[in-house]
Amino acid sequence: MKHHATIERREFLKAGTATVAGTLLAPATLGQALAGDTKSVRIGSVGVGGRGTALLRTLLRMKGVEVPAVCDTNPAAATKAQQMVVSSGWKEPTLYTKGEEDFRRLMDRADLDAVIIATPWEWHTPMAVCAMKAGKYAGVEVPAAITLDECWELVKTSEATGVPCMMLENWSFRRDNLAVLKMIRAGLFGEIVHCHCAHSHNCMHWYFDAQGRPRWSGDHLLRRNADQYPTHSLGPVMSWMDINCGDRLDYVVSMASRSLGIKDQLERKHGRDHAPAKLPYKQGDIVTTMVKTARGNTIVIAMDMQLPRPYDNRWQIQGTRGLYNEQRDAVFLADSPGKAENWEPFGPYQEKYDHAMCKDAPGAIQGGSHGGTDVIELREFVAAVRAKTQTPIDVYDSVTMSVIFPLSERSIAAGSAPVKCPDFTGGRWKTTKPKFAVES
Ligand SMILES: NC(=O)c1ccc[n+]([C@@H]2O[C@H](COP(=O)([O-])OP(=O)(O)OC[C@H]3O[C@@H](n4cnc5c(N)ncnc54)[C@H](O)[C@@H]3O)[C@@H](O)[C@H]2O)c1
């Protein structure tokens, strides 16, 4: 078994290093992704709590995807996932439940092509690094990294091994966002100069358990004051603004509001004497980050996850000839005949610019659940694993979205001082052509 793994890995790395050092593999074409190739792909599932279980359910519906190994420190969660695999008609997967480091035994298996990581944040980078070193594609939940050092570790490991690492940022695959991307590429908004985006989602149910005690995610609210969840907002903006393929994030300036929402929501739900309500949460309620890009464009990113409110992303992208506004579900196009100074409904543009990826994924526009976005992102990830090509979101894009977490923290701590964003691509952003969701 080991011998087989070594050969396979060597061939794989050969394919990976056939390109210029550091550029990794070429992206799969959309044709490859949709070709319906069902060559078996073997994926290990690491972390099968809320999100990991949802991803596993989607994976098990895909033709040719096998899950021979499941890892979770909670044996009950692992067993539940094991039963899901068996009910889908597959052989019982091996379980890895012997503590926090047991994922390493799973990564050592010779029969896995990839792993999906959906664990608490501090495990994302160690697990993805371990996967890449073992020659397995890493599909890692958001954010891929939570410190600057971790961002670099992911980049350096992916470059050294030639193995891709994709952060599973599902909002990059939303149907409306992909149509907007096509409109931008068709030049409808002219030259892009600015974008606004937000992750506005009251996540108290996710930060705290039913008794109102901080979960692992809630612990981060105690320890850090930052945009702790920047990737859902920034996901589609990456390709809209050619980040890492023509432009790059240059520096950020962040500001955090007072921290009142956690205490207020906990007290209202659990009473004034509730001990966790009295803890000193560092995290401000609303964190606003401004980004200046190398090309001179600007991005506003808002994190708003501890105040009661309906879900919202507030995407707005603006150029010299018009803009798209997600909240209004509308566009304004300066060159649209007879429409001067008025918003137009986005619906007809959605139809006209619908992306090929979405054609057979109904519900890919958000609506409470993740709709079809998980189907599209996992299908694209699996297609890349199967074809041994680059993933649609590569390691550079994964860390660029994630790095807003530590950079915003530094800026806030320094009284909103500008903080430089590293160039993870080593200058290649200048020559790399847009590759995300390019239709052939
Ligand atoms: N993309 C999305 O829309 C989305 C939605 C929700 C959560 N997430 C992300 O998914 C990840 C998981 O979140 P969740 O809500 O499922 O959390 P969760 O607490 O429900 O699940 C985490 C699981 O990981 C297990 N675990 C912890 N340490 C482990 C270790 N060392 N080895 C193996 N298993 C371990 C836990 O036992 C648990 O079952 C987070 O990174 C979160 O940000 C993404």
The ligand as a MOL file (V3000), in Angstrom:
LIG
                    3D

  0  0  0     0  0            999 V3000
M  V30 BEGIN CTAB
M  V30 COUNTS 44 48 0 0 0
M  V30 BEGIN ATOM
M  V30 1 N -18.9560 27.8430 4.7740 0
M  V30 2 C -19.9670 28.0000 5.6030 0
M  V30 3 O -20.9990 28.4860 5.2340 0
M  V30 4 C -19.8100 27.5650 7.0290 0
M  V30 5 C -20.9080 27.4310 7.8650 0
M  V30 6 C -20.6930 26.9990 9.1780 0
M  V30 7 C -19.4150 26.7340 9.6310 0
M  V30 8 N -18.3630 26.8750 8.7800 0 CHG=1
M  V30 9 C -16.9940 26.5580 9.2120 0
M  V30 10 O -16.9130 25.1640 9.4200 0
M  V30 11 C -16.0280 24.8820 10.4950 0
M  V30 12 C -16.7360 24.0130 11.5200 0
M  V30 13 O -17.8270 24.7230 12.0620 0
M  V30 14 P -19.0620 23.9550 12.6890 0
M  V30 15 O -20.1390 24.9360 12.8460 0
M  V30 16 O -19.3240 22.7010 11.9290 0 CHG=-1
M  V30 17 O -18.4620 23.5810 14.1310 0
M  V30 18 P -18.8380 22.3190 15.0180 0
M  V30 19 O -18.3450 22.6130 16.3800 0
M  V30 20 O -20.2900 21.9890 14.8400 0
M  V30 21 O -18.0050 21.1220 14.3940 0
M  V30 22 C -16.6180 20.9820 14.5590 0
M  V30 23 C -16.3280 19.4850 14.6910 0
M  V30 24 O -14.9100 19.3110 14.7130 0
M  V30 25 C -14.6210 18.3330 15.7150 0
M  V30 26 N -13.2270 18.5170 16.1450 0
M  V30 27 C -12.7090 19.4270 17.0000 0
M  V30 28 N -11.3710 19.2830 17.0830 0
M  V30 29 C -11.0350 18.2610 16.2790 0
M  V30 30 C -9.8040 17.6210 15.9530 0
M  V30 31 N -8.6310 18.0400 16.4440 0
M  V30 32 N -9.8290 16.5700 15.1050 0
M  V30 33 C -11.0130 16.1310 14.5710 0
M  V30 34 N -12.2120 16.7100 14.8520 0
M  V30 35 C -12.2150 17.7540 15.6880 0
M  V30 36 C -15.6490 18.5760 16.8000 0
M  V30 37 O -15.8170 17.4430 17.6310 0
M  V30 38 C -16.8880 18.8840 15.9760 0
M  V30 39 O -17.6480 17.7170 15.6670 0
M  V30 40 C -15.5960 26.2290 11.0450 0
M  V30 41 O -14.3520 26.5400 10.5120 0
M  V30 42 C -16.6070 27.2070 10.5250 0
M  V30 43 O -16.0670 28.4900 10.3310 0
M  V30 44 C -18.5360 27.2830 7.5010 0
M  V30 END ATOM
M  V30 BEGIN BOND
M  V30 1 1 1 2
M  V30 2 2 2 3
M  V30 3 1 2 4
M  V30 4 1 4 5
M  V30 5 2 4 44
M  V30 6 2 5 6
M  V30 7 1 6 7
M  V30 8 2 7 8
M  V30 9 1 8 9
M  V30 10 1 8 44
M  V30 11 1 9 10
M  V30 12 1 9 42
M  V30 13 1 10 11
M  V30 14 1 11 12
M  V30 15 1 11 40
M  V30 16 1 12 13
M  V30 17 1 13 14
M  V30 18 2 14 15
M  V30 19 1 14 16
M  V30 20 1 14 17
M  V30 21 1 17 18
M  V30 22 2 18 19
M  V30 23 1 18 20
M  V30 24 1 18 21
M  V30 25 1 21 22
M  V30 26 1 22 23
M  V30 27 1 23 24
M  V30 28 1 23 38
M  V30 29 1 24 25
M  V30 30 1 25 26
M  V30 31 1 25 36
M  V30 32 1 26 27
M  V30 33 1 26 35
M  V30 34 2 27 28
M  V30 35 1 28 29
M  V30 36 1 29 30
M  V30 37 2 29 35
M  V30 38 1 30 31
M  V30 39 2 30 32
M  V30 40 1 32 33
M  V30 41 2 33 34
M  V30 42 1 34 35
M  V30 43 1 36 37
M  V30 44 1 36 38
M  V30 45 1 38 39
M  V30 46 1 40 41
M  V30 47 1 40 42
M  V30 48 1 42 43
M  V30 END BOND
M  V30 END CTAB
M  END
